[in-house]
Amino acid sequence: MATYLVFARRDYPDPLELVDEVTADRTPTRDEVGGDEDWLELVVAPADAVIWIQRDGEVVGDHDTLEAVL
């Protein structure tokens, strides 16, 4: 099982926002992560591939850091 982070936005000027975290055997489908929401764009990424970087370029964390926030 792997953990996937789901980012979404409803309009192009909006930033992508973290909206869900899904655990699955394979990359989840739109129905599994977006449901009936009216998303313009969904991005699904393996949690262990995400590196959090602040605007100044400083690496601030990884999936373990995110778990503390969620």
PQR file of N, CA, C, O and H, with PARSE charges and radii, in Angstrom:
ATOM      1  N   MET A   1       0.839  -1.183   0.000 -0.4000 1.5000
ATOM      2  CA  MET A   1       0.000   0.000   0.000 -0.0000 2.0000
ATOM      3  C   MET A   1       0.883   1.245   0.000  0.5500 1.7000
ATOM      4  O   MET A   1       1.920   1.294   0.662 -0.5500 1.4000
ATOM      5  N   ALA A   2       0.456   2.223  -0.740 -0.4000 1.5000
ATOM      6  CA  ALA A   2       1.178   3.491  -0.806 -0.0000 2.0000
ATOM      7  C   ALA A   2       0.227   4.623  -0.441  0.5500 1.7000
ATOM      8  O   ALA A   2      -0.991   4.501  -0.568 -0.5500 1.4000
ATOM      9  H   ALA A   2      -0.386   2.184  -1.277  0.4000 1.0000
ATOM     10  N   THR A   3       0.809   5.718   0.011 -0.4000 1.5000
ATOM     11  CA  THR A   3       0.025   6.907   0.330 -0.0000 2.0000
ATOM     12  C   THR A   3       0.174   7.907  -0.803  0.5500 1.7000
ATOM     13  O   THR A   3       1.280   8.150  -1.287 -0.5500 1.4000
ATOM     14  H   THR A   3       1.799   5.817   0.114  0.4000 1.0000
ATOM     15  N   TYR A   4      -0.946   8.485  -1.225 -0.4000 1.5000
ATOM     16  CA  TYR A   4      -0.971   9.484  -2.296 -0.0000 2.0000
ATOM     17  C   TYR A   4      -1.548  10.779  -1.753  0.5500 1.7000
ATOM     18  O   TYR A   4      -2.508  10.764  -0.982 -0.5500 1.4000
ATOM     19  H   TYR A   4      -1.844   8.288  -0.832  0.4000 1.0000
ATOM     20  N   LEU A   5      -0.962  11.899  -2.156 -0.4000 1.5000
ATOM     21  CA  LEU A   5      -1.493  13.210  -1.798 -0.0000 2.0000
ATOM     22  C   LEU A   5      -2.316  13.724  -2.960  0.5500 1.7000
ATOM     23  O   LEU A   5      -1.921  13.584  -4.117 -0.5500 1.4000
ATOM     24  H   LEU A   5      -0.182  11.911  -2.783  0.4000 1.0000
ATOM     25  N   VAL A   6      -3.458  14.316  -2.659 -0.4000 1.5000
ATOM     26  CA  VAL A   6      -4.360  14.824  -3.681 -0.0000 2.0000
ATOM     27  C   VAL A   6      -4.427  16.347  -3.566  0.5500 1.7000
ATOM     28  O   VAL A   6      -4.810  16.886  -2.528 -0.5500 1.4000
ATOM     29  H   VAL A   6      -3.779  14.430  -1.719  0.4000 1.0000
ATOM     30  N   PHE A   7      -4.051  17.025  -4.640 -0.4000 1.5000
ATOM     31  CA  PHE A   7      -4.103  18.480  -4.708 -0.0000 2.0000
ATOM     32  C   PHE A   7      -5.166  18.846  -5.737  0.5500 1.7000
ATOM     33  O   PHE A   7      -5.352  18.125  -6.718 -0.5500 1.4000
ATOM     34  H   PHE A   7      -3.740  16.587  -5.483  0.4000 1.0000
ATOM     35  N   ALA A   8      -5.867  19.963  -5.522 -0.4000 1.5000
ATOM     36  CA  ALA A   8      -6.931  20.336  -6.449 -0.0000 2.0000
ATOM     37  C   ALA A   8      -7.119  21.852  -6.488  0.5500 1.7000
ATOM     38  O   ALA A   8      -6.665  22.582  -5.607 -0.5500 1.4000
ATOM     39  H   ALA A   8      -5.716  20.549  -4.726  0.4000 1.0000
ATOM     40  N   ARG A   9      -7.805  22.298  -7.542 -0.4000 1.5000
ATOM     41  CA  ARG A   9      -8.254  23.692  -7.638 -0.0000 2.0000
ATOM     42  C   ARG A   9      -9.533  23.735  -8.437  0.5500 1.7000
ATOM     43  O   ARG A   9      -9.810  22.852  -9.249 -0.5500 1.4000
ATOM     44  H   ARG A   9      -8.174  21.705  -8.258  0.4000 1.0000
ATOM     45  N   ARG A  10     -10.307  24.774  -8.197 -0.4000 1.5000
ATOM     46  CA  ARG A  10     -11.597  24.937  -8.878 -0.0000 2.0000
ATOM     47  C   ARG A  10     -11.528  25.943 -10.028  0.5500 1.7000
ATOM     48  O   ARG A  10     -12.409  25.962 -10.888 -0.5500 1.4000
ATOM     49  H   ARG A  10     -10.082  25.492  -7.537  0.4000 1.0000
ATOM     50  N   ASP A  11     -10.482  26.783 -10.048 -0.4000 1.5000
ATOM     51  CA  ASP A  11     -10.335  27.795 -11.083 -0.0000 2.0000
ATOM     52  C   ASP A  11      -8.843  27.995 -11.344  0.5500 1.7000
ATOM     53  O   ASP A  11      -8.040  27.856 -10.421 -0.5500 1.4000
ATOM     54  H   ASP A  11      -9.767  26.768  -9.349  0.4000 1.0000
ATOM     55  N   TYR A  12      -8.455  28.315 -12.576 -0.4000 1.5000
ATOM     56  CA  TYR A  12      -7.033  28.435 -12.903 -0.0000 2.0000
ATOM     57  C   TYR A  12      -6.276  29.461 -12.051  0.5500 1.7000
ATOM     58  O   TYR A  12      -5.127  29.197 -11.697 -0.5500 1.4000
ATOM     59  H   TYR A  12      -9.107  28.428 -13.326  0.4000 1.0000
ATOM     60  N   PRO A  13      -6.857  30.612 -11.706 -0.5600 1.5000
ATOM     61  CA  PRO A  13      -6.096  31.549 -10.862  0.2800 2.0000
ATOM     62  C   PRO A  13      -5.842  31.016  -9.442  0.5500 1.7000
ATOM     63  O   PRO A  13      -4.936  31.495  -8.759 -0.5500 1.4000
ATOM     64  N   ASP A  14      -6.627  30.039  -8.999 -0.4000 1.5000
ATOM     65  CA  ASP A  14      -6.459  29.486  -7.659 -0.0000 2.0000
ATOM     66  C   ASP A  14      -5.215  28.607  -7.599  0.5500 1.7000
ATOM     67  O   ASP A  14      -4.877  27.932  -8.571 -0.5500 1.4000
ATOM     68  H   ASP A  14      -7.362  29.651  -9.554  0.4000 1.0000
ATOM     69  N   PRO A  15      -4.536  28.619  -6.456 -0.5600 1.5000
ATOM     70  CA  PRO A  15      -3.409  27.700  -6.296  0.2800 2.0000
ATOM     71  C   PRO A  15      -3.909  26.277  -6.061  0.5500 1.7000
ATOM     72  O   PRO A  15      -5.039  26.083  -5.612 -0.5500 1.4000
ATOM     73  N   LEU A  16      -3.088  25.300  -6.356 -0.4000 1.5000
ATOM     74  CA  LEU A  16      -3.427  23.926  -5.980 -0.0000 2.0000
ATOM     75  C   LEU A  16      -3.402  23.839  -4.460  0.5500 1.7000
ATOM     76  O   LEU A  16      -2.504  24.382  -3.817 -0.5500 1.4000
ATOM     77  H   LEU A  16      -2.171  25.458  -6.721  0.4000 1.0000
ATOM     78  N   GLU A  17      -4.387  23.157  -3.888 -0.4000 1.5000
ATOM     79  CA  GLU A  17      -4.456  22.982  -2.441 -0.0000 2.0000
ATOM     80  C   GLU A  17      -4.476  21.498  -2.111  0.5500 1.7000
ATOM     81  O   GLU A  17      -5.051  20.697  -2.848 -0.5500 1.4000
ATOM     82  H   GLU A  17      -5.116  22.715  -4.410  0.4000 1.0000
ATOM     83  N   LEU A  18      -3.855  21.140  -1.015 -0.4000 1.5000
ATOM     84  CA  LEU A  18      -3.924  19.763  -0.540 -0.0000 2.0000
ATOM     85  C   LEU A  18      -5.340  19.520  -0.035  0.5500 1.7000
ATOM     86  O   LEU A  18      -5.795  20.192   0.891 -0.5500 1.4000
ATOM     87  H   LEU A  18      -3.388  21.790  -0.416  0.4000 1.0000
ATOM     88  N   VAL A  19      -6.049  18.547  -0.649 -0.4000 1.5000
ATOM     89  CA  VAL A  19      -7.436  18.300  -0.268 -0.0000 2.0000
ATOM     90  C   VAL A  19      -7.683  16.915   0.319  0.5500 1.7000
ATOM     91  O   VAL A  19      -8.730  16.671   0.920 -0.5500 1.4000
ATOM     92  H   VAL A  19      -5.680  18.001  -1.401  0.4000 1.0000
ATOM     93  N   ASP A  20      -6.721  16.005   0.146 -0.4000 1.5000
ATOM     94  CA  ASP A  20      -6.944  14.654   0.653 -0.0000 2.0000
ATOM     95  C   ASP A  20      -5.634  13.877   0.672  0.5500 1.7000
ATOM     96  O   ASP A  20      -4.656  14.242   0.019 -0.5500 1.4000
ATOM     97  H   ASP A  20      -5.871  16.203  -0.342  0.4000 1.0000
ATOM     98  N   GLU A  21      -5.648  12.808   1.433 -0.4000 1.5000
ATOM     99  CA  GLU A  21      -4.546  11.845   1.467 -0.0000 2.0000
ATOM    100  C   GLU A  21      -5.201  10.472   1.355  0.5500 1.7000
ATOM    101  O   GLU A  21      -6.091  10.139   2.138 -0.5500 1.4000
ATOM    102  H   GLU A  21      -6.442  12.511   1.964  0.4000 1.0000
ATOM    103  N   VAL A  22      -4.759   9.675   0.379 -0.4000 1.5000
ATOM    104  CA  VAL A  22      -5.395   8.397   0.079 -0.0000 2.0000
ATOM    105  C   VAL A  22      -4.353   7.280   0.154  0.5500 1.7000
ATOM    106  O   VAL A  22      -3.236   7.429  -0.341 -0.5500 1.4000
ATOM    107  H   VAL A  22      -4.036   9.945  -0.257  0.4000 1.0000
ATOM    108  N   THR A  23      -4.727   6.167   0.773 -0.4000 1.5000
ATOM    109  CA  THR A  23      -3.873   4.990   0.807 -0.0000 2.0000
ATOM    110  C   THR A  23      -4.477   3.944  -0.130  0.5500 1.7000
ATOM    111  O   THR A  23      -5.654   3.600  -0.013 -0.5500 1.4000
ATOM    112  H   THR A  23      -5.634   6.045   1.175  0.4000 1.0000
ATOM    113  N   ALA A  24      -3.664   3.444  -1.057 -0.4000 1.5000
ATOM    114  CA  ALA A  24      -4.188   2.499  -2.054 -0.0000 2.0000
ATOM    115  C   ALA A  24      -3.052   1.623  -2.584  0.5500 1.7000
ATOM    116  O   ALA A  24      -1.874   1.929  -2.401 -0.5500 1.4000
ATOM    117  H   ALA A  24      -2.709   3.724  -1.152  0.4000 1.0000
ATOM    118  N   ASP A  25      -3.432   0.525  -3.244 -0.4000 1.5000
ATOM    119  CA  ASP A  25      -2.469  -0.384  -3.868 -0.0000 2.0000
ATOM    120  C   ASP A  25      -1.937   0.158  -5.191  0.5500 1.7000
ATOM    121  O   ASP A  25      -0.895  -0.284  -5.674 -0.5500 1.4000
ATOM    122  H   ASP A  25      -4.389   0.275  -3.393  0.4000 1.0000
ATOM    123  N   ARG A  26      -2.661   1.121  -5.777 -0.4000 1.5000
ATOM    124  CA  ARG A  26      -2.293   1.686  -7.084 -0.0000 2.0000
ATOM    125  C   ARG A  26      -2.711   3.154  -7.084  0.5500 1.7000
ATOM    126  O   ARG A  26      -3.397   3.609  -6.169 -0.5500 1.4000
ATOM    127  H   ARG A  26      -3.507   1.480  -5.384  0.4000 1.0000
ATOM    128  N   THR A  27      -2.304   3.878  -8.091 -0.4000 1.5000
ATOM    129  CA  THR A  27      -2.687   5.284  -8.179 -0.0000 2.0000
ATOM    130  C   THR A  27      -4.214   5.389  -8.210  0.5500 1.7000
ATOM    131  O   THR A  27      -4.853   4.763  -9.056 -0.5500 1.4000
ATOM    132  H   THR A  27      -1.747   3.509  -8.835  0.4000 1.0000
ATOM    133  N   PRO A  28      -4.808   6.169  -7.301 -0.5600 1.5000
ATOM    134  CA  PRO A  28      -6.269   6.281  -7.241  0.2800 2.0000
ATOM    135  C   PRO A  28      -6.845   6.965  -8.480  0.5500 1.7000
ATOM    136  O   PRO A  28      -6.176   7.769  -9.129 -0.5500 1.4000
ATOM    137  N   THR A  29      -8.086   6.636  -8.791 -0.4000 1.5000
ATOM    138  CA  THR A  29      -8.795   7.256  -9.915 -0.0000 2.0000
ATOM    139  C   THR A  29      -9.504   8.526  -9.439  0.5500 1.7000
ATOM    140  O   THR A  29      -9.583   8.787  -8.239 -0.5500 1.4000
ATOM    141  H   THR A  29      -8.629   5.983  -8.263  0.4000 1.0000
ATOM    142  N   ARG A  30     -10.017   9.313 -10.389 -0.4000 1.5000
ATOM    143  CA  ARG A  30     -10.742  10.541 -10.060 -0.0000 2.0000
ATOM    144  C   ARG A  30     -11.915  10.253  -9.129  0.5500 1.7000
ATOM    145  O   ARG A  30     -12.145  10.996  -8.175 -0.5500 1.4000
ATOM    146  H   ARG A  30      -9.953   9.101 -11.364  0.4000 1.0000
ATOM    147  N   ASP A  31     -12.644   9.198  -9.394 -0.4000 1.5000
ATOM    148  CA  ASP A  31     -13.795   8.860  -8.553 -0.0000 2.0000
ATOM    149  C   ASP A  31     -13.378   8.543  -7.123  0.5500 1.7000
ATOM    150  O   ASP A  31     -14.136   8.790  -6.184 -0.5500 1.4000
ATOM    151  H   ASP A  31     -12.457   8.594 -10.169  0.4000 1.0000
ATOM    152  N   GLU A  32     -12.189   8.002  -6.955 -0.4000 1.5000
ATOM    153  CA  GLU A  32     -11.710   7.641  -5.618 -0.0000 2.0000
ATOM    154  C   GLU A  32     -11.178   8.841  -4.840  0.5500 1.7000
ATOM    155  O   GLU A  32     -11.144   8.808  -3.610 -0.5500 1.4000
ATOM    156  H   GLU A  32     -11.574   7.801  -7.717  0.4000 1.0000
ATOM    157  N   VAL A  33     -10.767   9.891  -5.529 -0.4000 1.5000
ATOM    158  CA  VAL A  33     -10.199  11.042  -4.824 -0.0000 2.0000
ATOM    159  C   VAL A  33     -11.034  12.310  -4.936  0.5500 1.7000
ATOM    160  O   VAL A  33     -10.978  13.160  -4.047 -0.5500 1.4000
ATOM    161  H   VAL A  33     -10.795   9.918  -6.528  0.4000 1.0000
ATOM    162  N   GLY A  34     -11.797  12.455  -5.998 -0.4000 1.5000
ATOM    163  CA  GLY A  34     -12.525  13.701  -6.212 -0.0000 2.0000
ATOM    164  C   GLY A  34     -14.000  13.612  -5.950  0.5500 1.7000
ATOM    165  O   GLY A  34     -14.667  14.614  -5.692 -0.5500 1.4000
ATOM    166  H   GLY A  34     -11.842  11.765  -6.721  0.4000 1.0000
ATOM    167  N   GLY A  35     -14.501  12.404  -6.019 -0.4000 1.5000
ATOM    168  CA  GLY A  35     -15.925  12.205  -5.782 -0.0000 2.0000
ATOM    169  C   GLY A  35     -16.780  13.114  -6.631  0.5500 1.7000
ATOM    170  O   GLY A  35     -16.545  13.267  -7.829 -0.5500 1.4000
ATOM    171  H   GLY A  35     -13.959  11.590  -6.229  0.4000 1.0000
ATOM    172  N   ASP A  36     -17.773  13.715  -6.004 -0.4000 1.5000
ATOM    173  CA  ASP A  36     -18.708  14.588  -6.715 -0.0000 2.0000
ATOM    174  C   ASP A  36     -18.277  16.047  -6.709  0.5500 1.7000
ATOM    175  O   ASP A  36     -19.013  16.909  -7.190 -0.5500 1.4000
ATOM    176  H   ASP A  36     -17.964  13.590  -5.030  0.4000 1.0000
ATOM    177  N   GLU A  37     -17.103  16.333  -6.175 -0.4000 1.5000
ATOM    178  CA  GLU A  37     -16.639  17.717  -6.125 -0.0000 2.0000
ATOM    179  C   GLU A  37     -16.485  18.275  -7.541  0.5500 1.7000
ATOM    180  O   GLU A  37     -16.210  17.538  -8.488 -0.5500 1.4000
ATOM    181  H   GLU A  37     -16.506  15.632  -5.785  0.4000 1.0000
ATOM    182  N   ASP A  38     -16.666  19.572  -7.661 -0.4000 1.5000
ATOM    183  CA  ASP A  38     -16.577  20.256  -8.946 -0.0000 2.0000
ATOM    184  C   ASP A  38     -15.165  20.818  -9.145  0.5500 1.7000
ATOM    185  O   ASP A  38     -14.977  22.034  -9.195 -0.5500 1.4000
ATOM    186  H   ASP A  38     -16.889  20.171  -6.892  0.4000 1.0000
ATOM    187  N   TRP A  39     -14.170  19.922  -9.258 -0.4000 1.5000
ATOM    188  CA  TRP A  39     -12.794  20.354  -9.408 -0.0000 2.0000
ATOM    189  C   TRP A  39     -12.474  20.648 -10.858  0.5500 1.7000
ATOM    190  O   TRP A  39     -12.918  19.931 -11.753 -0.5500 1.4000
ATOM    191  H   TRP A  39     -14.322  18.934  -9.217  0.4000 1.0000
ATOM    192  N   LEU A  40     -11.709  21.695 -11.094 -0.4000 1.5000
ATOM    193  CA  LEU A  40     -11.197  21.981 -12.427 -0.0000 2.0000
ATOM    194  C   LEU A  40      -9.999  21.076 -12.703  0.5500 1.7000
ATOM    195  O   LEU A  40      -9.820  20.574 -13.813 -0.5500 1.4000
ATOM    196  H   LEU A  40     -11.348  22.278 -10.366  0.4000 1.0000
ATOM    197  N   GLU A  41      -9.183  20.881 -11.662 -0.4000 1.5000
ATOM    198  CA  GLU A  41      -7.948  20.122 -11.833 -0.0000 2.0000
ATOM    199  C   GLU A  41      -7.642  19.344 -10.556  0.5500 1.7000
ATOM    200  O   GLU A  41      -7.740  19.883  -9.454 -0.5500 1.4000
ATOM    201  H   GLU A  41      -9.329  21.289 -10.761  0.4000 1.0000
ATOM    202  N   LEU A  42      -7.274  18.086 -10.711 -0.4000 1.5000
ATOM    203  CA  LEU A  42      -6.816  17.241  -9.610 -0.0000 2.0000
ATOM    204  C   LEU A  42      -5.410  16.755  -9.932  0.5500 1.7000
ATOM    205  O   LEU A  42      -5.119  16.389 -11.071 -0.5500 1.4000
ATOM    206  H   LEU A  42      -7.194  17.648 -11.607  0.4000 1.0000
ATOM    207  N   VAL A  43      -4.541  16.753  -8.931 -0.4000 1.5000
ATOM    208  CA  VAL A  43      -3.191  16.231  -9.091 -0.0000 2.0000
ATOM    209  C   VAL A  43      -2.991  15.205  -7.989  0.5500 1.7000
ATOM    210  O   VAL A  43      -3.187  15.507  -6.812 -0.5500 1.4000
ATOM    211  H   VAL A  43      -4.777  17.051  -8.006  0.4000 1.0000
ATOM    212  N   VAL A  44      -2.601  13.995  -8.366 -0.4000 1.5000
ATOM    213  CA  VAL A  44      -2.353  12.929  -7.399 -0.0000 2.0000
ATOM    214  C   VAL A  44      -0.873  12.577  -7.495  0.5500 1.7000
ATOM    215  O   VAL A  44      -0.358  12.293  -8.577 -0.5500 1.4000
ATOM    216  H   VAL A  44      -2.441  13.750  -9.322  0.4000 1.0000
ATOM    217  N   ALA A  45      -0.190  12.600  -6.337 -0.4000 1.5000
ATOM    218  CA  ALA A  45       1.253  12.322  -6.323 -0.0000 2.0000
ATOM    219  C   ALA A  45       1.581  11.376  -5.178  0.5500 1.7000
ATOM    220  O   ALA A  45       0.996  11.484  -4.099 -0.5500 1.4000
ATOM    221  H   ALA A  45      -0.609  12.831  -5.458  0.4000 1.0000
ATOM    222  N   PRO A  46       2.509  10.450  -5.399 -0.5600 1.5000
ATOM    223  CA  PRO A  46       2.934   9.597  -4.293  0.2800 2.0000
ATOM    224  C   PRO A  46       3.522  10.467  -3.179  0.5500 1.7000
ATOM    225  O   PRO A  46       4.369  11.323  -3.434 -0.5500 1.4000
ATOM    226  N   ALA A  47       3.072  10.245  -1.962 -0.4000 1.5000
ATOM    227  CA  ALA A  47       3.498  11.076  -0.836 -0.0000 2.0000
ATOM    228  C   ALA A  47       5.008  11.039  -0.635  0.5500 1.7000
ATOM    229  O   ALA A  47       5.609  12.047  -0.263 -0.5500 1.4000
ATOM    230  H   ALA A  47       2.384   9.550  -1.755  0.4000 1.0000
ATOM    231  N   ASP A  48       5.621   9.887  -0.877 -0.4000 1.5000
ATOM    232  CA  ASP A  48       7.058   9.795  -0.649 -0.0000 2.0000
ATOM    233  C   ASP A  48       7.879  10.489  -1.733  0.5500 1.7000
ATOM    234  O   ASP A  48       9.104  10.562  -1.625 -0.5500 1.4000
ATOM    235  H   ASP A  48       5.133   9.069  -1.179  0.4000 1.0000
ATOM    236  N   ALA A  49       7.219  11.004  -2.784 -0.4000 1.5000
ATOM    237  CA  ALA A  49       7.919  11.725  -3.844 -0.0000 2.0000
ATOM    238  C   ALA A  49       7.836  13.241  -3.664  0.5500 1.7000
ATOM    239  O   ALA A  49       8.483  13.985  -4.401 -0.5500 1.4000
ATOM    240  H   ALA A  49       6.225  10.945  -2.872  0.4000 1.0000
ATOM    241  N   VAL A  50       7.052  13.701  -2.698 -0.4000 1.5000
ATOM    242  CA  VAL A  50       6.843  15.133  -2.503 -0.0000 2.0000
ATOM    243  C   VAL A  50       7.903  15.702  -1.573  0.5500 1.7000
ATOM    244  O   VAL A  50       8.177  15.150  -0.507 -0.5500 1.4000
ATOM    245  H   VAL A  50       6.527  13.096  -2.099  0.4000 1.0000
ATOM    246  N   ILE A  51       8.492  16.809  -1.992 -0.4000 1.5000
ATOM    247  CA  ILE A  51       9.449  17.546  -1.170 -0.0000 2.0000
ATOM    248  C   ILE A  51       8.902  18.960  -1.021  0.5500 1.7000
ATOM    249  O   ILE A  51       8.630  19.626  -2.020 -0.5500 1.4000
ATOM    250  H   ILE A  51       8.270  17.257  -2.857  0.4000 1.0000
ATOM    251  N   TRP A  52       8.738  19.424   0.213 -0.4000 1.5000
ATOM    252  CA  TRP A  52       8.175  20.754   0.473 -0.0000 2.0000
ATOM    253  C   TRP A  52       9.296  21.787   0.482  0.5500 1.7000
ATOM    254  O   TRP A  52      10.268  21.662   1.227 -0.5500 1.4000
ATOM    255  H   TRP A  52       8.959  18.883   1.024  0.4000 1.0000
ATOM    256  N   ILE A  53       9.144  22.811  -0.360 -0.4000 1.5000
ATOM    257  CA  ILE A  53      10.144  23.867  -0.469 -0.0000 2.0000
ATOM    258  C   ILE A  53       9.438  25.210  -0.339  0.5500 1.7000
ATOM    259  O   ILE A  53       8.461  25.474  -1.039 -0.5500 1.4000
ATOM    260  H   ILE A  53       8.354  22.912  -0.965  0.4000 1.0000
ATOM    261  N   GLN A  54       9.936  26.060   0.562 -0.4000 1.5000
ATOM    262  CA  GLN A  54       9.366  27.392   0.715 -0.0000 2.0000
ATOM    263  C   GLN A  54       9.854  28.301  -0.394  0.5500 1.7000
ATOM    264  O   GLN A  54      10.783  27.968  -1.129 -0.5500 1.4000
ATOM    265  H   GLN A  54      10.730  25.845   1.132  0.4000 1.0000
ATOM    266  N   ARG A  55       9.222  29.436  -0.501 -0.4000 1.5000
ATOM    267  CA  ARG A  55       9.527  30.379  -1.563 -0.0000 2.0000
ATOM    268  C   ARG A  55      11.006  30.754  -1.619  0.5500 1.7000
ATOM    269  O   ARG A  55      11.551  30.953  -2.704 -0.5500 1.4000
ATOM    270  H   ARG A  55       8.466  29.706   0.096  0.4000 1.0000
ATOM    271  N   ASP A  56      11.660  30.853  -0.463 -0.4000 1.5000
ATOM    272  CA  ASP A  56      13.075  31.228  -0.452 -0.0000 2.0000
ATOM    273  C   ASP A  56      13.996  30.083  -0.847  0.5500 1.7000
ATOM    274  O   ASP A  56      15.216  30.245  -0.856 -0.5500 1.4000
ATOM    275  H   ASP A  56      11.217  30.692   0.419  0.4000 1.0000
ATOM    276  N   GLY A  57      13.426  28.925  -1.173 -0.4000 1.5000
ATOM    277  CA  GLY A  57      14.204  27.798  -1.644 -0.0000 2.0000
ATOM    278  C   GLY A  57      14.634  26.834  -0.567  0.5500 1.7000
ATOM    279  O   GLY A  57      15.310  25.846  -0.853 -0.5500 1.4000
ATOM    280  H   GLY A  57      12.434  28.793  -1.165  0.4000 1.0000
ATOM    281  N   GLU A  58      14.250  27.106   0.682 -0.4000 1.5000
ATOM    282  CA  GLU A  58      14.636  26.231   1.786 -0.0000 2.0000
ATOM    283  C   GLU A  58      13.755  24.983   1.813  0.5500 1.7000
ATOM    284  O   GLU A  58      12.528  25.081   1.805 -0.5500 1.4000
ATOM    285  H   GLU A  58      13.701  27.909   0.914  0.4000 1.0000
ATOM    286  N   VAL A  59      14.383  23.822   1.844 -0.4000 1.5000
ATOM    287  CA  VAL A  59      13.643  22.567   1.977 -0.0000 2.0000
ATOM    288  C   VAL A  59      13.101  22.523   3.399  0.5500 1.7000
ATOM    289  O   VAL A  59      13.861  22.630   4.362 -0.5500 1.4000
ATOM    290  H   VAL A  59      15.380  23.742   1.850  0.4000 1.0000
ATOM    291  N   VAL A  60      11.783  22.365   3.530 -0.4000 1.5000
ATOM    292  CA  VAL A  60      11.176  22.418   4.862 -0.0000 2.0000
ATOM    293  C   VAL A  60      10.600  21.092   5.317  0.5500 1.7000
ATOM    294  O   VAL A  60      10.190  20.980   6.472 -0.5500 1.4000
ATOM    295  H   VAL A  60      11.166  22.278   2.748  0.4000 1.0000
ATOM    296  N   GLY A  61      10.551  20.102   4.475 -0.4000 1.5000
ATOM    297  CA  GLY A  61      10.037  18.838   4.947 -0.0000 2.0000
ATOM    298  C   GLY A  61       9.680  17.876   3.859  0.5500 1.7000
ATOM    299  O   GLY A  61       9.875  18.132   2.670 -0.5500 1.4000
ATOM    300  H   GLY A  61      10.885  20.194   3.537  0.4000 1.0000
ATOM    301  N   ASP A  62       9.142  16.743   4.303 -0.4000 1.5000
ATOM    302  CA  ASP A  62       8.711  15.679   3.419 -0.0000 2.0000
ATOM    303  C   ASP A  62       7.384  15.154   3.946  0.5500 1.7000
ATOM    304  O   ASP A  62       6.698  15.853   4.692 -0.5500 1.4000
ATOM    305  H   ASP A  62       8.984  16.535   5.269  0.4000 1.0000
ATOM    306  N   HIS A  63       7.017  13.949   3.576 -0.4000 1.5000
ATOM    307  CA  HIS A  63       5.725  13.406   3.981 -0.0000 2.0000
ATOM    308  C   HIS A  63       5.584  13.320   5.496  0.5500 1.7000
ATOM    309  O   HIS A  63       4.488  13.534   6.012 -0.5500 1.4000
ATOM    310  H   HIS A  63       7.575  13.381   2.970  0.4000 1.0000
ATOM    311  N   ASP A  64       6.647  13.015   6.220 -0.4000 1.5000
ATOM    312  CA  ASP A  64       6.575  12.952   7.675 -0.0000 2.0000
ATOM    313  C   ASP A  64       6.196  14.295   8.276  0.5500 1.7000
ATOM    314  O   ASP A  64       5.432  14.353   9.240 -0.5500 1.4000
ATOM    315  H   ASP A  64       7.538  12.841   5.801  0.4000 1.0000
ATOM    316  N   THR A  65       6.725  15.374   7.712 -0.4000 1.5000
ATOM    317  CA  THR A  65       6.375  16.720   8.164 -0.0000 2.0000
ATOM    318  C   THR A  65       4.907  16.993   7.884  0.5500 1.7000
ATOM    319  O   THR A  65       4.219  17.587   8.714 -0.5500 1.4000
ATOM    320  H   THR A  65       7.346  15.326   6.930  0.4000 1.0000
ATOM    321  N   LEU A  66       4.422  16.569   6.735 -0.4000 1.5000
ATOM    322  CA  LEU A  66       3.025  16.779   6.370 -0.0000 2.0000
ATOM    323  C   LEU A  66       2.095  16.066   7.326  0.5500 1.7000
ATOM    324  O   LEU A  66       1.060  16.623   7.692 -0.5500 1.4000
ATOM    325  H   LEU A  66       4.980  16.086   6.060  0.4000 1.0000
ATOM    326  N   GLU A  67       2.425  14.846   7.749 -0.4000 1.5000
ATOM    327  CA  GLU A  67       1.566  14.098   8.665 -0.0000 2.0000
ATOM    328  C   GLU A  67       1.329  14.873   9.950  0.5500 1.7000
ATOM    329  O   GLU A  67       0.266  14.741  10.556 -0.5500 1.4000
ATOM    330  H   GLU A  67       3.266  14.394   7.452  0.4000 1.0000
ATOM    331  N   ALA A  68       2.280  15.666  10.376 -0.4000 1.5000
ATOM    332  CA  ALA A  68       2.111  16.452  11.593 -0.0000 2.0000
ATOM    333  C   ALA A  68       1.096  17.577  11.380  0.5500 1.7000
ATOM    334  O   ALA A  68       0.463  18.029  12.334 -0.5500 1.4000
ATOM    335  H   ALA A  68       3.144  15.773   9.884  0.4000 1.0000
ATOM    336  N   VAL A  69       0.940  18.028  10.138 -0.4000 1.5000
ATOM    337  CA  VAL A  69       0.023  19.111   9.826 -0.0000 2.0000
ATOM    338  C   VAL A  69      -1.392  18.609   9.620  0.5500 1.7000
ATOM    339  O   VAL A  69      -2.348  19.277  10.014 -0.5500 1.4000
ATOM    340  H   VAL A  69       1.454  17.661   9.363  0.4000 1.0000
ATOM    341  N   LEU A  70      -1.542  17.433   9.004 -0.4000 1.5000
ATOM    342  CA  LEU A  70      -2.880  16.926   8.689 -0.0000 2.0000
ATOM    343  C   LEU A  70      -3.633  16.473   9.892  0.5500 1.7000
ATOM    344  O   LEU A  70      -4.772  16.022   9.774 -0.5500 1.4000
ATOM    345  H   LEU A  70      -0.765  16.891   8.684  0.4000 1.0000
TER
END
